Amino acid sequence: MSFNLTLANLSAETTSFFPATSSPYLNAGIIFLASIILAWIADLLFKQVFTRIAAHTETDIDDKIIGSLMGPIFYAVLIIGIYASFHALPFTESHFIYIDNLIQTVFIIVASVGVSRVSLILIDSVGKKFAARTKSALDEEMLPLFKNIARIIIIFVALMLTLAAWDVNVTPLLASAGVLGIALAFAAQSTVANLFGGVAIYFDKPFKIGDRIQLETGEIGDVLEVGIRSSRVRTLDDTLIIIPNDKIANSKIINFHQPVPRMNVKINVGVAYGTNPAKVKKILLKIANDSPTALKDPKPQVLFLEHGDFALKFLLIVWVNEPSKKYVAIDEINEGIAREFAREKIDIPFPTQTVYMRK
């Protein structure tokens, strides 16, 4: 096995550093004692040298990695020394087979602990920086998932290496694991689709928590949460809509907060024929400028659209600084229109019908 050869090569390199004596038992003792000293030196280097160097860098990732590797490096050097000292004894290869397998198993465990610690630190650091940059809840939702996936992969690889160290044929196990993975993928198609839909939402950023969006089905609401499997949207009437991520990731979404939260509000106004259009425009602009919710920049605008069947039709356009104020602005402006039109004696017509009755 390649791993067995690697550990044997390491022990051979370690043995070559020490002078051989006439007694193999004395050689084994010297190698074991030297491995303890080397492990102590490695631990001292991490504590006194590498830690101080990492303390002067801008990031704290290297500090965490060095701190997490102190123990595994110490025990890894010690295990290699033990392996080399046993092989310095005058025994045949058959005597070492179980000891070798046991030492290799311990080495795999120690290496797995070190790899696991480093991978979790990298996932945590990179994930939190990405979440802070994108203002998302990635560190709360997805990081635990990524960490668990990393742990499962490391444990699986360590298990395969351990079985191989004990001369167990892992090929059938790998084939069975592949078949089992395919079966689980088919059984959990919906869950996997929602999971990848959530990942797509995180990276594509069609919306974030707090944005007001309009769904493809027409509902308008504020995004409360983007979870692993589903997203939650609270509508304007305080109804909670829970949408699977694969559905929302593959549908058309209108985001009122992008590219900027500012939005325009359009109000249709009709007045009776015979009314001076210039006077109507002046009154509507005054009402819009007096509204505390409507923005002054961009300026409100009034357009004379058409001569309708029953009225002269105008369109008043104002802007608000966020979507939640749309209906507040509409309420203020409609109240102003009713008040000012009544004061100026401007009629708002309504459709009428004339019915002829035959006697």
DOLUM-762378 format. One record per residue (C-alpha): residue number from 0; residue in one letter; x, y, z. Coordinates in steps of 0.25 Angstrom, whole numbers. Layout:
N
<zamar marti="NUM" vexvo="A" east="X" north="Y" up="Z"/>
...
END
This chain:
359
<zamar marti="0" vexvo="M" east="0" north="0" up="0"/>
<zamar marti="1" vexvo="S" east="5" north="14" up="-3"/>
<zamar marti="2" vexvo="F" east="2" north="19" up="11"/>
<zamar marti="3" vexvo="N" east="10" north="8" up="17"/>
<zamar marti="4" vexvo="L" east="22" north="11" up="8"/>
<zamar marti="5" vexvo="T" east="21" north="26" up="12"/>
<zamar marti="6" vexvo="L" east="21" north="23" up="27"/>
<zamar marti="7" vexvo="A" east="32" north="13" up="25"/>
<zamar marti="8" vexvo="N" east="40" north="23" up="17"/>
<zamar marti="9" vexvo="L" east="38" north="33" up="27"/>
<zamar marti="10" vexvo="S" east="43" north="24" up="38"/>
<zamar marti="11" vexvo="A" east="55" north="20" up="29"/>
<zamar marti="12" vexvo="E" east="59" north="35" up="28"/>
<zamar marti="13" vexvo="T" east="57" north="36" up="43"/>
<zamar marti="14" vexvo="T" east="66" north="24" up="46"/>
<zamar marti="15" vexvo="S" east="77" north="29" up="36"/>
<zamar marti="16" vexvo="F" east="79" north="42" up="45"/>
<zamar marti="17" vexvo="F" east="84" north="34" up="57"/>
<zamar marti="18" vexvo="P" east="97" north="26" up="59"/>
<zamar marti="19" vexvo="A" east="96" north="11" up="59"/>
<zamar marti="20" vexvo="T" east="101" north="3" up="71"/>
<zamar marti="21" vexvo="S" east="104" north="-12" up="72"/>
<zamar marti="22" vexvo="S" east="91" north="-14" up="80"/>
<zamar marti="23" vexvo="P" east="78" north="-13" up="73"/>
<zamar marti="24" vexvo="Y" east="71" north="-11" up="86"/>
<zamar marti="25" vexvo="L" east="80" north="1" up="89"/>
<zamar marti="26" vexvo="N" east="77" north="6" up="75"/>
<zamar marti="27" vexvo="A" east="62" north="5" up="77"/>
<zamar marti="28" vexvo="G" east="63" north="12" up="90"/>
<zamar marti="29" vexvo="I" east="72" north="24" up="84"/>
<zamar marti="30" vexvo="I" east="62" north="25" up="72"/>
<zamar marti="31" vexvo="F" east="50" north="26" up="82"/>
<zamar marti="32" vexvo="L" east="57" north="36" up="91"/>
<zamar marti="33" vexvo="A" east="61" north="44" up="79"/>
<zamar marti="34" vexvo="S" east="47" north="44" up="74"/>
<zamar marti="35" vexvo="I" east="42" north="50" up="87"/>
<zamar marti="36" vexvo="I" east="52" north="61" up="86"/>
<zamar marti="37" vexvo="L" east="49" north="64" up="72"/>
<zamar marti="38" vexvo="A" east="34" north="64" up="75"/>
<zamar marti="39" vexvo="W" east="37" north="74" up="87"/>
<zamar marti="40" vexvo="I" east="46" north="82" up="78"/>
<zamar marti="41" vexvo="A" east="34" north="83" up="67"/>
<zamar marti="42" vexvo="D" east="24" north="87" up="78"/>
<zamar marti="43" vexvo="L" east="34" north="97" up="83"/>
<zamar marti="44" vexvo="L" east="36" north="103" up="69"/>
<zamar marti="45" vexvo="F" east="21" north="104" up="67"/>
<zamar marti="46" vexvo="K" east="19" north="111" up="81"/>
<zamar marti="47" vexvo="Q" east="31" north="120" up="81"/>
<zamar marti="48" vexvo="V" east="34" north="123" up="66"/>
<zamar marti="49" vexvo="F" east="22" north="121" up="57"/>
<zamar marti="50" vexvo="T" east="12" north="126" up="67"/>
<zamar marti="51" vexvo="R" east="20" north="139" up="68"/>
<zamar marti="52" vexvo="I" east="22" north="140" up="53"/>
<zamar marti="53" vexvo="A" east="7" north="138" up="51"/>
<zamar marti="54" vexvo="A" east="4" north="149" up="61"/>
<zamar marti="55" vexvo="H" east="10" north="160" up="52"/>
<zamar marti="56" vexvo="T" east="1" north="156" up="40"/>
<zamar marti="57" vexvo="E" east="-12" north="164" up="37"/>
<zamar marti="58" vexvo="T" east="-21" north="151" up="37"/>
<zamar marti="59" vexvo="D" east="-24" north="142" up="49"/>
<zamar marti="60" vexvo="I" east="-25" north="130" up="40"/>
<zamar marti="61" vexvo="D" east="-11" north="126" up="41"/>
<zamar marti="62" vexvo="D" east="-11" north="127" up="57"/>
<zamar marti="63" vexvo="K" east="-23" north="118" up="57"/>
<zamar marti="64" vexvo="I" east="-16" north="108" up="48"/>
<zamar marti="65" vexvo="I" east="-3" north="108" up="55"/>
<zamar marti="66" vexvo="G" east="-11" north="106" up="69"/>
<zamar marti="67" vexvo="S" east="-19" north="94" up="63"/>
<zamar marti="68" vexvo="L" east="-7" north="87" up="57"/>
<zamar marti="69" vexvo="M" east="2" north="87" up="70"/>
<zamar marti="70" vexvo="G" east="-4" north="74" up="76"/>
<zamar marti="71" vexvo="P" east="-5" north="66" up="63"/>
<zamar marti="72" vexvo="I" east="10" north="70" up="58"/>
<zamar marti="73" vexvo="F" east="15" north="66" up="72"/>
<zamar marti="74" vexvo="Y" east="8" north="52" up="72"/>
<zamar marti="75" vexvo="A" east="11" north="50" up="57"/>
<zamar marti="76" vexvo="V" east="26" north="52" up="60"/>
<zamar marti="77" vexvo="L" east="25" north="43" up="72"/>
<zamar marti="78" vexvo="I" east="18" north="32" up="64"/>
<zamar marti="79" vexvo="I" east="28" north="32" up="53"/>
<zamar marti="80" vexvo="G" east="39" north="30" up="64"/>
<zamar marti="81" vexvo="I" east="31" north="19" up="70"/>
<zamar marti="82" vexvo="Y" east="30" north="12" up="56"/>
<zamar marti="83" vexvo="A" east="45" north="14" up="53"/>
<zamar marti="84" vexvo="S" east="49" north="9" up="67"/>
<zamar marti="85" vexvo="F" east="41" north="-4" up="66"/>
<zamar marti="86" vexvo="H" east="47" north="-7" up="52"/>
<zamar marti="87" vexvo="A" east="61" north="-5" up="58"/>
<zamar marti="88" vexvo="L" east="58" north="-18" up="67"/>
<zamar marti="89" vexvo="P" east="63" north="-31" up="61"/>
<zamar marti="90" vexvo="F" east="50" north="-37" up="58"/>
<zamar marti="91" vexvo="T" east="44" north="-43" up="45"/>
<zamar marti="92" vexvo="E" east="34" north="-35" up="37"/>
<zamar marti="93" vexvo="S" east="23" north="-45" up="41"/>
<zamar marti="94" vexvo="H" east="25" north="-40" up="56"/>
<zamar marti="95" vexvo="F" east="22" north="-26" up="52"/>
<zamar marti="96" vexvo="I" east="10" north="-27" up="44"/>
<zamar marti="97" vexvo="Y" east="0" north="-25" up="55"/>
<zamar marti="98" vexvo="I" east="8" north="-14" up="61"/>
<zamar marti="99" vexvo="D" east="10" north="-7" up="48"/>
<zamar marti="100" vexvo="N" east="-5" north="-7" up="45"/>
<zamar marti="101" vexvo="L" east="-8" north="-2" up="59"/>
<zamar marti="102" vexvo="I" east="3" north="9" up="58"/>
<zamar marti="103" vexvo="Q" east="-2" north="13" up="44"/>
<zamar marti="104" vexvo="T" east="-17" north="14" up="49"/>
<zamar marti="105" vexvo="V" east="-12" north="23" up="60"/>
<zamar marti="106" vexvo="F" east="-5" north="31" up="50"/>
<zamar marti="107" vexvo="I" east="-17" north="32" up="41"/>
<zamar marti="108" vexvo="I" east="-25" north="37" up="53"/>
<zamar marti="109" vexvo="V" east="-15" north="48" up="57"/>
<zamar marti="110" vexvo="A" east="-14" north="52" up="42"/>
<zamar marti="111" vexvo="S" east="-29" north="53" up="41"/>
<zamar marti="112" vexvo="V" east="-30" north="61" up="53"/>
<zamar marti="113" vexvo="G" east="-20" north="71" up="47"/>
<zamar marti="114" vexvo="V" east="-27" north="72" up="34"/>
<zamar marti="115" vexvo="S" east="-41" north="73" up="40"/>
<zamar marti="116" vexvo="R" east="-36" north="85" up="49"/>
<zamar marti="117" vexvo="V" east="-30" north="92" up="37"/>
<zamar marti="118" vexvo="S" east="-41" north="90" up="28"/>
<zamar marti="119" vexvo="L" east="-52" north="95" up="38"/>
<zamar marti="120" vexvo="I" east="-43" north="107" up="41"/>
<zamar marti="121" vexvo="L" east="-42" north="110" up="26"/>
<zamar marti="122" vexvo="I" east="-57" north="108" up="24"/>
<zamar marti="123" vexvo="D" east="-61" north="117" up="36"/>
<zamar marti="124" vexvo="S" east="-52" north="128" up="32"/>
<zamar marti="125" vexvo="V" east="-55" north="129" up="18"/>
<zamar marti="126" vexvo="G" east="-70" north="127" up="20"/>
<zamar marti="127" vexvo="K" east="-71" north="138" up="30"/>
<zamar marti="128" vexvo="K" east="-63" north="148" up="21"/>
<zamar marti="129" vexvo="F" east="-72" north="144" up="10"/>
<zamar marti="130" vexvo="A" east="-84" north="146" up="18"/>
<zamar marti="131" vexvo="A" east="-79" north="159" up="24"/>
<zamar marti="132" vexvo="R" east="-76" north="164" up="9"/>
<zamar marti="133" vexvo="T" east="-90" north="160" up="4"/>
<zamar marti="134" vexvo="K" east="-98" north="163" up="16"/>
<zamar marti="135" vexvo="S" east="-104" north="149" up="16"/>
<zamar marti="136" vexvo="A" east="-107" north="139" up="27"/>
<zamar marti="137" vexvo="L" east="-97" north="129" up="21"/>
<zamar marti="138" vexvo="D" east="-89" north="128" up="34"/>
<zamar marti="139" vexvo="E" east="-102" north="124" up="41"/>
<zamar marti="140" vexvo="E" east="-109" north="115" up="31"/>
<zamar marti="141" vexvo="M" east="-98" north="109" up="21"/>
<zamar marti="142" vexvo="L" east="-85" north="108" up="29"/>
<zamar marti="143" vexvo="P" east="-91" north="97" up="39"/>
<zamar marti="144" vexvo="L" east="-95" north="89" up="26"/>
<zamar marti="145" vexvo="F" east="-81" north="91" up="19"/>
<zamar marti="146" vexvo="K" east="-74" north="87" up="32"/>
<zamar marti="147" vexvo="N" east="-82" north="74" up="34"/>
<zamar marti="148" vexvo="I" east="-79" north="71" up="19"/>
<zamar marti="149" vexvo="A" east="-64" north="73" up="21"/>
<zamar marti="150" vexvo="R" east="-65" north="64" up="34"/>
<zamar marti="151" vexvo="I" east="-72" north="53" up="26"/>
<zamar marti="152" vexvo="I" east="-62" north="53" up="15"/>
<zamar marti="153" vexvo="I" east="-50" north="53" up="24"/>
<zamar marti="154" vexvo="I" east="-56" north="42" up="33"/>
<zamar marti="155" vexvo="F" east="-59" north="34" up="20"/>
<zamar marti="156" vexvo="V" east="-45" north="35" up="15"/>
<zamar marti="157" vexvo="A" east="-39" north="32" up="28"/>
<zamar marti="158" vexvo="L" east="-47" north="19" up="29"/>
<zamar marti="159" vexvo="M" east="-43" north="15" up="15"/>
<zamar marti="160" vexvo="L" east="-28" north="17" up="18"/>
<zamar marti="161" vexvo="T" east="-30" north="10" up="32"/>
<zamar marti="162" vexvo="L" east="-36" north="-2" up="25"/>
<zamar marti="163" vexvo="A" east="-26" north="-2" up="14"/>
<zamar marti="164" vexvo="A" east="-15" north="-2" up="25"/>
<zamar marti="165" vexvo="W" east="-21" north="-15" up="31"/>
<zamar marti="166" vexvo="D" east="-20" north="-21" up="16"/>
<zamar marti="167" vexvo="V" east="-35" north="-20" up="15"/>
<zamar marti="168" vexvo="N" east="-40" north="-19" up="0"/>
<zamar marti="169" vexvo="V" east="-47" north="-6" up="-1"/>
<zamar marti="170" vexvo="T" east="-51" north="-7" up="-15"/>
<zamar marti="171" vexvo="P" east="-64" north="-14" up="-12"/>
<zamar marti="172" vexvo="L" east="-67" north="-4" up="-1"/>
<zamar marti="173" vexvo="L" east="-65" north="8" up="-11"/>
<zamar marti="174" vexvo="A" east="-74" north="2" up="-21"/>
<zamar marti="175" vexvo="S" east="-85" north="-1" up="-11"/>
<zamar marti="176" vexvo="A" east="-83" north="14" up="-6"/>
<zamar marti="177" vexvo="G" east="-85" north="19" up="-20"/>
<zamar marti="178" vexvo="V" east="-97" north="11" up="-22"/>
<zamar marti="179" vexvo="L" east="-103" north="15" up="-8"/>
<zamar marti="180" vexvo="G" east="-100" north="30" up="-12"/>
<zamar marti="181" vexvo="I" east="-107" north="29" up="-25"/>
<zamar marti="182" vexvo="A" east="-119" north="22" up="-18"/>
<zamar marti="183" vexvo="L" east="-119" north="33" up="-7"/>
<zamar marti="184" vexvo="A" east="-118" north="44" up="-18"/>
<zamar marti="185" vexvo="F" east="-130" north="38" up="-25"/>
<zamar marti="186" vexvo="A" east="-138" north="37" up="-12"/>
<zamar marti="187" vexvo="A" east="-135" north="51" up="-8"/>
<zamar marti="188" vexvo="Q" east="-136" north="58" up="-21"/>
<zamar marti="189" vexvo="S" east="-145" north="69" up="-15"/>
<zamar marti="190" vexvo="T" east="-136" north="72" up="-3"/>
<zamar marti="191" vexvo="V" east="-123" north="72" up="-12"/>
<zamar marti="192" vexvo="A" east="-130" north="82" up="-22"/>
<zamar marti="193" vexvo="N" east="-134" north="91" up="-11"/>
<zamar marti="194" vexvo="L" east="-120" north="90" up="-5"/>
<zamar marti="195" vexvo="F" east="-114" north="94" up="-18"/>
<zamar marti="196" vexvo="G" east="-125" north="105" up="-20"/>
<zamar marti="197" vexvo="G" east="-121" north="111" up="-7"/>
<zamar marti="198" vexvo="V" east="-106" north="111" up="-11"/>
<zamar marti="199" vexvo="A" east="-110" north="117" up="-24"/>
<zamar marti="200" vexvo="I" east="-118" north="128" up="-16"/>
<zamar marti="201" vexvo="Y" east="-106" north="131" up="-7"/>
<zamar marti="202" vexvo="F" east="-96" north="133" up="-19"/>
<zamar marti="203" vexvo="D" east="-105" north="139" up="-29"/>
<zamar marti="204" vexvo="K" east="-111" north="148" up="-19"/>
<zamar marti="205" vexvo="P" east="-125" north="151" up="-26"/>
<zamar marti="206" vexvo="F" east="-129" north="156" up="-12"/>
<zamar marti="207" vexvo="K" east="-125" north="157" up="2"/>
<zamar marti="208" vexvo="I" east="-132" north="157" up="15"/>
<zamar marti="209" vexvo="G" east="-140" north="170" up="17"/>
<zamar marti="210" vexvo="D" east="-142" north="172" up="2"/>
<zamar marti="211" vexvo="R" east="-156" north="174" up="-3"/>
<zamar marti="212" vexvo="I" east="-159" north="165" up="-15"/>
<zamar marti="213" vexvo="Q" east="-170" north="161" up="-24"/>
<zamar marti="214" vexvo="L" east="-172" north="146" up="-27"/>
<zamar marti="215" vexvo="E" east="-175" north="140" up="-40"/>
<zamar marti="216" vexvo="T" east="-189" north="137" up="-35"/>
<zamar marti="217" vexvo="G" east="-191" north="152" up="-32"/>
<zamar marti="218" vexvo="E" east="-190" north="153" up="-17"/>
<zamar marti="219" vexvo="I" east="-182" north="164" up="-11"/>
<zamar marti="220" vexvo="G" east="-174" north="163" up="2"/>
<zamar marti="221" vexvo="D" east="-161" north="165" up="10"/>
<zamar marti="222" vexvo="V" east="-151" north="154" up="11"/>
<zamar marti="223" vexvo="L" east="-150" north="149" up="25"/>
<zamar marti="224" vexvo="E" east="-140" north="137" up="23"/>
<zamar marti="225" vexvo="V" east="-133" north="129" up="13"/>
<zamar marti="226" vexvo="G" east="-131" north="115" up="19"/>
<zamar marti="227" vexvo="I" east="-124" north="103" up="14"/>
<zamar marti="228" vexvo="R" east="-137" north="97" up="8"/>
<zamar marti="229" vexvo="S" east="-147" north="108" up="7"/>
<zamar marti="230" vexvo="S" east="-148" north="123" up="7"/>
<zamar marti="231" vexvo="R" east="-159" north="131" up="15"/>
<zamar marti="232" vexvo="V" east="-166" north="143" up="10"/>
<zamar marti="233" vexvo="R" east="-175" north="152" up="19"/>
<zamar marti="234" vexvo="T" east="-186" north="158" up="10"/>
<zamar marti="235" vexvo="L" east="-192" north="172" up="12"/>
<zamar marti="236" vexvo="D" east="-204" north="166" up="20"/>
<zamar marti="237" vexvo="D" east="-194" north="159" up="29"/>
<zamar marti="238" vexvo="T" east="-196" north="145" up="23"/>
<zamar marti="239" vexvo="L" east="-184" north="136" up="23"/>
<zamar marti="240" vexvo="I" east="-180" north="129" up="10"/>
<zamar marti="241" vexvo="I" east="-171" north="118" up="10"/>
<zamar marti="242" vexvo="I" east="-164" north="115" up="-3"/>
<zamar marti="243" vexvo="P" east="-155" north="103" up="-7"/>
<zamar marti="244" vexvo="N" east="-142" north="108" up="-11"/>
<zamar marti="245" vexvo="D" east="-142" north="101" up="-25"/>
<zamar marti="246" vexvo="K" east="-155" north="107" up="-28"/>
<zamar marti="247" vexvo="I" east="-151" north="121" up="-25"/>
<zamar marti="248" vexvo="A" east="-137" north="120" up="-31"/>
<zamar marti="249" vexvo="N" east="-143" north="116" up="-45"/>
<zamar marti="250" vexvo="S" east="-154" north="126" up="-45"/>
<zamar marti="251" vexvo="K" east="-155" north="141" up="-49"/>
<zamar marti="252" vexvo="I" east="-153" north="150" up="-37"/>
<zamar marti="253" vexvo="I" east="-155" north="165" up="-36"/>
<zamar marti="254" vexvo="N" east="-146" north="171" up="-26"/>
<zamar marti="255" vexvo="F" east="-151" north="186" up="-22"/>
<zamar marti="256" vexvo="H" east="-138" north="188" up="-15"/>
<zamar marti="257" vexvo="Q" east="-129" north="186" up="-26"/>
<zamar marti="258" vexvo="P" east="-121" north="192" up="-32"/>
<zamar marti="259" vexvo="V" east="-125" north="203" up="-22"/>
<zamar marti="260" vexvo="P" east="-137" north="203" up="-12"/>
<zamar marti="261" vexvo="R" east="-143" north="215" up="-18"/>
<zamar marti="262" vexvo="M" east="-155" north="213" up="-26"/>
<zamar marti="263" vexvo="N" east="-166" north="221" up="-33"/>
<zamar marti="264" vexvo="V" east="-181" north="222" up="-30"/>
<zamar marti="265" vexvo="K" east="-191" north="225" up="-42"/>
<zamar marti="266" vexvo="I" east="-204" north="231" up="-39"/>
<zamar marti="267" vexvo="N" east="-215" north="232" up="-49"/>
<zamar marti="268" vexvo="V" east="-224" north="244" up="-49"/>
<zamar marti="269" vexvo="G" east="-236" north="248" up="-57"/>
<zamar marti="270" vexvo="V" east="-243" north="261" up="-58"/>
<zamar marti="271" vexvo="A" east="-256" north="266" up="-65"/>
<zamar marti="272" vexvo="Y" east="-255" north="272" up="-79"/>
<zamar marti="273" vexvo="G" east="-254" north="287" up="-79"/>
<zamar marti="274" vexvo="T" east="-244" north="287" up="-68"/>
<zamar marti="275" vexvo="N" east="-231" north="295" up="-71"/>
<zamar marti="276" vexvo="P" east="-220" north="284" up="-72"/>
<zamar marti="277" vexvo="A" east="-209" north="294" up="-68"/>
<zamar marti="278" vexvo="K" east="-217" north="297" up="-55"/>
<zamar marti="279" vexvo="V" east="-218" north="282" up="-52"/>
<zamar marti="280" vexvo="K" east="-203" north="280" up="-54"/>
<zamar marti="281" vexvo="K" east="-200" north="291" up="-45"/>
<zamar marti="282" vexvo="I" east="-209" north="286" up="-34"/>
<zamar marti="283" vexvo="L" east="-203" north="272" up="-35"/>
<zamar marti="284" vexvo="L" east="-189" north="276" up="-34"/>
<zamar marti="285" vexvo="K" east="-192" north="284" up="-22"/>
<zamar marti="286" vexvo="I" east="-199" north="272" up="-15"/>
<zamar marti="287" vexvo="A" east="-187" north="264" up="-19"/>
<zamar marti="288" vexvo="N" east="-177" north="274" up="-13"/>
<zamar marti="289" vexvo="D" east="-185" north="276" up="0"/>
<zamar marti="290" vexvo="S" east="-185" north="261" up="2"/>
<zamar marti="291" vexvo="P" east="-174" north="257" up="13"/>
<zamar marti="292" vexvo="T" east="-172" north="243" up="8"/>
<zamar marti="293" vexvo="A" east="-170" north="247" up="-7"/>
<zamar marti="294" vexvo="L" east="-156" north="250" up="-11"/>
<zamar marti="295" vexvo="K" east="-152" north="264" up="-16"/>
<zamar marti="296" vexvo="D" east="-141" north="258" up="-24"/>
<zamar marti="297" vexvo="P" east="-144" north="252" up="-34"/>
<zamar marti="298" vexvo="K" east="-155" north="263" up="-36"/>
<zamar marti="299" vexvo="P" east="-169" north="259" up="-37"/>
<zamar marti="300" vexvo="Q" east="-175" north="259" up="-51"/>
<zamar marti="301" vexvo="V" east="-189" north="260" up="-57"/>
<zamar marti="302" vexvo="L" east="-192" north="255" up="-71"/>
<zamar marti="303" vexvo="F" east="-205" north="258" up="-79"/>
<zamar marti="304" vexvo="L" east="-208" north="245" up="-85"/>
<zamar marti="305" vexvo="E" east="-220" north="245" up="-93"/>
<zamar marti="306" vexvo="H" east="-234" north="250" up="-95"/>
<zamar marti="307" vexvo="G" east="-242" north="238" up="-89"/>
<zamar marti="308" vexvo="D" east="-257" north="234" up="-91"/>
<zamar marti="309" vexvo="F" east="-261" north="241" up="-79"/>
<zamar marti="310" vexvo="A" east="-249" north="250" up="-74"/>
<zamar marti="311" vexvo="L" east="-236" north="256" up="-77"/>
<zamar marti="312" vexvo="K" east="-226" north="246" up="-72"/>
<zamar marti="313" vexvo="F" east="-213" north="250" up="-65"/>
<zamar marti="314" vexvo="L" east="-202" north="242" up="-59"/>
<zamar marti="315" vexvo="L" east="-195" north="247" up="-46"/>
<zamar marti="316" vexvo="I" east="-181" north="241" up="-44"/>
<zamar marti="317" vexvo="V" east="-174" north="242" up="-31"/>
<zamar marti="318" vexvo="W" east="-162" north="235" up="-24"/>
<zamar marti="319" vexvo="V" east="-160" north="229" up="-10"/>
<zamar marti="320" vexvo="N" east="-147" north="225" up="-4"/>
<zamar marti="321" vexvo="E" east="-151" north="210" up="-1"/>
<zamar marti="322" vexvo="P" east="-163" north="201" up="-5"/>
<zamar marti="323" vexvo="S" east="-169" north="200" up="8"/>
<zamar marti="324" vexvo="K" east="-173" north="215" up="7"/>
<zamar marti="325" vexvo="K" east="-181" north="213" up="-6"/>
<zamar marti="326" vexvo="Y" east="-195" north="212" up="-1"/>
<zamar marti="327" vexvo="V" east="-192" north="223" up="10"/>
<zamar marti="328" vexvo="A" east="-189" north="233" up="-2"/>
<zamar marti="329" vexvo="I" east="-201" north="228" up="-9"/>
<zamar marti="330" vexvo="D" east="-210" north="231" up="3"/>
<zamar marti="331" vexvo="E" east="-204" north="245" up="5"/>
<zamar marti="332" vexvo="I" east="-205" north="249" up="-9"/>
<zamar marti="333" vexvo="N" east="-220" north="244" up="-11"/>
<zamar marti="334" vexvo="E" east="-224" north="251" up="1"/>
<zamar marti="335" vexvo="G" east="-217" north="264" up="-4"/>
<zamar marti="336" vexvo="I" east="-224" north="262" up="-18"/>
<zamar marti="337" vexvo="A" east="-238" north="260" up="-12"/>
<zamar marti="338" vexvo="R" east="-236" north="273" up="-3"/>
<zamar marti="339" vexvo="E" east="-230" north="282" up="-14"/>
<zamar marti="340" vexvo="F" east="-239" north="278" up="-25"/>
<zamar marti="341" vexvo="A" east="-251" north="281" up="-16"/>
<zamar marti="342" vexvo="R" east="-245" north="294" up="-12"/>
<zamar marti="343" vexvo="E" east="-243" north="298" up="-27"/>
<zamar marti="344" vexvo="K" east="-256" north="292" up="-31"/>
<zamar marti="345" vexvo="I" east="-250" north="282" up="-41"/>
<zamar marti="346" vexvo="D" east="-259" north="270" up="-43"/>
<zamar marti="347" vexvo="I" east="-254" north="256" up="-44"/>
<zamar marti="348" vexvo="P" east="-264" north="249" up="-54"/>
<zamar marti="349" vexvo="F" east="-269" north="235" up="-53"/>
<zamar marti="350" vexvo="P" east="-275" north="227" up="-65"/>
<zamar marti="351" vexvo="T" east="-290" north="228" up="-68"/>
<zamar marti="352" vexvo="Q" east="-300" north="221" up="-76"/>
<zamar marti="353" vexvo="T" east="-313" north="226" up="-83"/>
<zamar marti="354" vexvo="V" east="-324" north="215" up="-83"/>
<zamar marti="355" vexvo="Y" east="-335" north="217" up="-94"/>
<zamar marti="356" vexvo="M" east="-348" north="209" up="-91"/>
<zamar marti="357" vexvo="R" east="-357" north="206" up="-102"/>
<zamar marti="358" vexvo="K" east="-372" north="207" up="-99"/>
END
